């Protein structure tokens, strides 16, 4: 068996600040994410996961501060997950079940290099 490596899954989506999901929609989303994450966890391949909020500031190299989160190409980073996988293809296979894809978002899968 090949040694497992760490990979980061980056979840991006197009925020719609005017849309307010119902309690039922929020519960369904939470259930979908929970099922997907727990499926990876029971395989002992989940290292960590984080959801990002919408409050933030951006610090520039010149020490200026811009209010708000970074949005480029109408997408922002919504969260991340670190998983253990045999290869980039194996991590990509895990990513195919991500609920962000059903929302029109994307999952970027990247290898992690030790520092």
N, C-alpha and C positions, 0 to 999 in steps of 0.2 A: 504494500500500500504506500502510495506517495505521501510525503509529509504535507500536512495542512499548512496553508499560508493565510495571512490576513488580507482581506479585501474590504474596501469601503464602498458602500452603495450610497450614492447621493441622490436624494429625491428632489426633483424640480417640478414646479407647476406654475400655471398662470393664475395669480391671485385675482379674485373678483371681490373687492372690498364692499361692493353694494349688495352682494348676496349673503343672506343670513339663513343657514340651513335650519330645518326644523329639528326638534328634539329627536324625532324618529330617524331622520337622516343622520344626525350625529351618532346616535346609538348604532345604526347599521354600519357606518364607517368605522367606528371603534371596534365593532365585532369583527369586521373584515381584517383590519390591521392586526388585532389580537390573534386571530386564527393563523394568519400568515407568519407573524413573528413567533408564535408558540410552535408552529410546525418546524421552524428552523432551530428553535431552542431545544426541542426534544431530541434532535439529532446531535446535540452538543456542539453546534456550529455557530451559535450566537455569542458574540463577544460583548457588544453593547449597541444601543440604539437611542437616538435622541430626536425629539420633535422640536422645531424652532418656532418661536413666537414671532409676532410682527412688530414688536417694539425694538428699536435698535438705532445705532448711530454708526457712521463710517468714519474712521480716522485715516486721514491721508498722510502721505510721506512728508508734506510740508506742515504737518501738525494741525491742519484745519479739520474741522468736524462738520460732517453733513448729517442732518437729521434723517432718519428713516433707514429702511433696509435696501440692499442692493437689488435692483430689478434690471435685467438686461434681456433684450429680445422678448419682453413681456413675461419673462419667467423669473422666479426667485427660488432660492434653496429653501426647502421646507423641512429638511431633516436629513439624518444619515443613519447608517447601520454598519457595524463592522462584523464581518462573518469570517469563519474559517472555511476554506475550500481547498480542494486539490489543485485547482487551476482557475484561470480567468474564465474559461468556458463553464466550469462548475459553478462559479459565483454568478455568472450570467444566467444560468439555468435557475438558480434560486431567485434571482431578480424578476424573472418572468411572472411570478405570482404576486408581485407587489400591487397593492390596491391603488397606488398613485397612477398606474397605467390606465385604470378604468376611469380616472378623472381627466384623462388627456395629458397627464404629466409624463415625465421621463425618469428613467433610472440610469445614472452613470455608474459604471462599475470600474473601480481603479485598484491596482495593487498598492499595498502599503510598504514603504521602505523604512527600515529602522533608522533612527537618527542617533 
